[in-house]
Amino acid sequence: MGFYALKPMVVQAVQYTDPFSVEEIMDTFGTRGFNNSEEGLYVIIENAIHKANKTDWILRNHNGKIQIVPDDMFKLTYQSV
């Protein structure tokens, strides 16, 4: 048994807060795979549709994949650089 720490990783991230943040999300990540509707923001990730909740973070990880991360997990895992 051993102890391990996460390696430092820098990601691009935008918080989904309101319809205006969707513009920033699409400007950052492109429009492909995103659907903004009256019900909220939907994101296609690995051939499945996921709904982003208000305050969730949309990010591109170190492998270039888009992820949806809840605000509390984002704050525990990431810090601004």
C-alpha positions as CSV (number, residue, x, y, z in Angstrom):
1,M,0.0,0.0,0.0
2,G,1.1,3.5,-0.7
3,F,-0.1,7.1,-0.8
4,Y,-0.4,9.0,-4.1
5,A,-1.1,12.6,-5.1
6,L,-2.6,13.9,-8.3
7,K,-0.2,15.2,-10.8
8,P,-0.6,18.9,-11.6
9,M,-2.9,19.4,-14.5
10,V,-4.1,22.6,-16.2
11,V,-7.6,22.6,-17.8
12,Q,-9.8,25.1,-19.6
13,A,-13.0,25.7,-17.7
14,V,-16.1,27.9,-17.8
15,Q,-18.9,27.9,-15.2
16,Y,-22.4,27.5,-16.5
17,T,-24.4,30.1,-14.6
18,D,-27.0,31.6,-17.0
19,P,-27.8,31.9,-20.7
20,F,-25.0,34.5,-21.1
21,S,-22.4,32.0,-19.9
22,V,-23.4,29.6,-22.7
23,E,-22.0,32.1,-25.2
24,E,-18.6,32.0,-23.3
25,I,-18.8,28.2,-23.2
26,M,-19.4,27.9,-26.9
27,D,-16.7,30.5,-27.7
28,T,-14.2,28.5,-25.6
29,F,-15.1,25.0,-26.7
30,G,-16.9,25.5,-30.0
31,T,-20.5,24.8,-30.7
32,R,-20.2,21.1,-31.7
33,G,-21.8,18.9,-29.1
34,F,-23.6,21.6,-27.2
35,N,-27.3,22.3,-27.3
36,N,-28.7,25.2,-25.4
37,S,-32.5,25.0,-24.8
38,E,-35.1,26.4,-22.5
39,E,-34.6,23.4,-20.2
40,G,-30.8,24.0,-19.9
41,L,-27.5,23.2,-21.5
42,Y,-27.0,19.7,-22.9
43,V,-23.6,18.4,-23.8
44,I,-22.7,15.3,-25.9
45,I,-19.9,13.5,-24.2
46,E,-18.7,10.2,-25.7
47,N,-22.0,9.6,-27.6
48,A,-24.2,10.2,-24.6
49,I,-26.2,13.4,-23.8
50,H,-25.6,15.0,-20.4
51,K,-27.4,17.9,-18.9
52,A,-25.3,20.6,-17.2
53,N,-26.9,22.1,-14.1
54,K,-26.6,25.8,-13.2
55,T,-23.2,26.3,-11.4
56,D,-21.6,23.2,-13.0
57,W,-18.3,23.7,-14.7
58,I,-17.7,22.7,-18.3
59,L,-14.0,21.9,-18.9
60,R,-11.6,20.4,-21.4
61,N,-9.3,18.0,-19.6
62,H,-5.6,17.3,-20.4
63,N,-6.7,14.7,-23.0
64,G,-8.9,17.2,-24.8
65,K,-12.2,15.6,-23.6
66,I,-15.1,17.8,-22.5
67,Q,-16.4,17.1,-18.9
68,I,-19.1,18.4,-16.7
69,V,-18.0,18.9,-13.1
70,P,-20.3,20.0,-10.3
71,D,-19.2,23.2,-8.6
72,D,-18.4,21.6,-5.2
73,M,-16.1,19.0,-6.8
74,F,-14.5,21.7,-9.1
75,K,-13.7,23.8,-6.1
76,L,-12.1,20.8,-4.2
77,T,-10.1,19.8,-7.2
78,Y,-9.0,22.9,-9.1
79,Q,-7.6,26.3,-8.4
80,S,-7.1,29.3,-10.6
81,V,-3.7,29.6,-12.3
